[in-house]
Amino acid sequence: MSERERECESESESESESAPELEPEPDSTSASTDDSQVETDTAEADAADADPHELTPSLATYAVQPPGAEPAHTCEQCDTVSRRLWRDDGRFVCPECKVW
């Protein structure tokens, strides 16, 4: 190795040892990306909190009494005994009282 090569090598080593390593400054695009990521993470967390198996309670619209079973159903509007009743305005009513 020549003397000149040694000098160049020595200079490059001293430069690399003394030069502080600088971290790149964040630009405005990366900051907005970080904000978007936070919003996305929050939305995903909200979706994960919802119970996919949660059912909304529902009401029966029709009631039937099997033959031979006692007592039969009674219409809540006219007190007629019937084996078949339909829900109308939150009450079970006979076919004659049901508003179709």
C-alpha positions as CSV (number, residue, x, y, z in Angstrom):
1,M,0.0,0.0,0.0
2,S,1.4,3.4,-0.9
3,E,1.8,6.3,1.4
4,R,-0.9,8.2,-0.4
5,E,-3.4,5.3,-0.1
6,R,-2.7,5.1,3.7
7,E,-3.4,8.8,4.1
8,C,-6.7,8.5,2.2
9,E,-7.7,5.5,4.3
10,S,-6.7,7.2,7.5
11,E,-8.7,10.3,6.6
12,S,-11.8,8.3,5.7
13,E,-11.6,6.4,9.0
14,S,-11.2,9.6,11.1
15,E,-14.2,11.2,9.2
16,S,-16.4,8.2,9.9
17,E,-15.4,8.1,13.6
18,S,-15.9,11.8,14.2
19,A,-19.0,12.5,12.1
20,P,-22.2,12.2,14.2
21,E,-24.9,10.0,12.8
22,L,-27.9,12.2,12.0
23,E,-31.4,10.9,11.9
24,P,-33.5,12.2,9.1
25,E,-36.0,14.8,10.1
26,P,-39.6,13.7,9.7
27,D,-41.3,15.6,6.9
28,S,-44.9,16.7,6.9
29,T,-46.0,13.7,4.8
30,S,-44.9,11.2,7.3
31,A,-46.6,13.1,10.1
32,S,-49.9,13.0,8.3
33,T,-49.4,9.4,7.6
34,D,-48.9,8.7,11.3
35,D,-52.2,10.6,12.0
36,S,-54.0,8.6,9.4
37,Q,-52.7,5.4,10.9
38,V,-53.9,6.4,14.4
39,E,-57.4,7.1,13.0
40,T,-57.4,3.8,11.2
41,D,-56.3,1.9,14.3
42,T,-59.1,3.6,16.3
43,A,-61.7,2.6,13.7
44,E,-60.5,-0.9,13.6
45,A,-60.5,-1.1,17.5
46,D,-64.1,0.1,17.5
47,A,-65.1,-2.5,15.0
48,A,-63.3,-5.2,17.0
49,D,-65.2,-4.1,20.2
50,A,-68.6,-4.8,18.5
51,D,-69.8,-8.3,19.3
52,P,-70.5,-10.0,15.9
53,H,-72.8,-12.5,17.7
54,E,-74.9,-9.9,19.4
55,L,-78.5,-10.4,18.3
56,T,-81.3,-7.9,18.3
57,P,-84.3,-9.3,20.2
58,S,-87.3,-9.9,18.0
59,L,-91.0,-10.5,18.6
60,A,-93.1,-13.4,17.3
61,T,-95.7,-12.2,14.9
62,Y,-97.8,-15.4,15.1
63,A,-98.9,-17.7,17.9
64,V,-100.5,-21.1,17.4
65,Q,-101.8,-23.6,19.9
66,P,-101.4,-27.2,18.9
67,P,-104.6,-29.3,18.8
68,G,-105.5,-30.9,22.1
69,A,-103.4,-28.5,24.1
70,E,-105.2,-26.5,26.7
71,P,-105.9,-23.8,27.4
72,A,-106.3,-22.2,24.0
73,H,-105.2,-18.7,23.3
74,T,-107.5,-15.8,24.0
75,C,-107.7,-12.7,21.7
76,E,-106.5,-9.7,23.7
77,Q,-109.0,-7.4,21.9
78,C,-112.3,-9.3,21.8
79,D,-111.6,-12.2,24.3
80,T,-112.5,-14.8,21.7
81,V,-110.7,-18.2,22.2
82,S,-108.6,-19.1,19.2
83,R,-105.8,-21.5,18.4
84,R,-104.2,-18.9,16.0
85,L,-103.3,-15.4,17.0
86,W,-101.4,-12.7,15.2
87,R,-99.5,-9.8,16.8
88,D,-101.1,-6.4,16.1
89,D,-99.9,-3.2,17.8
90,G,-98.0,-5.3,20.4
91,R,-101.0,-7.6,21.3
92,F,-102.0,-11.0,20.1
93,V,-105.3,-10.9,18.4
94,C,-107.6,-13.3,16.6
95,P,-107.8,-13.4,12.7
96,E,-111.1,-11.3,12.9
97,C,-109.4,-8.5,14.9
98,K,-106.1,-8.4,13.0
99,V,-105.8,-5.4,10.8
100,W,-104.5,-6.7,7.5
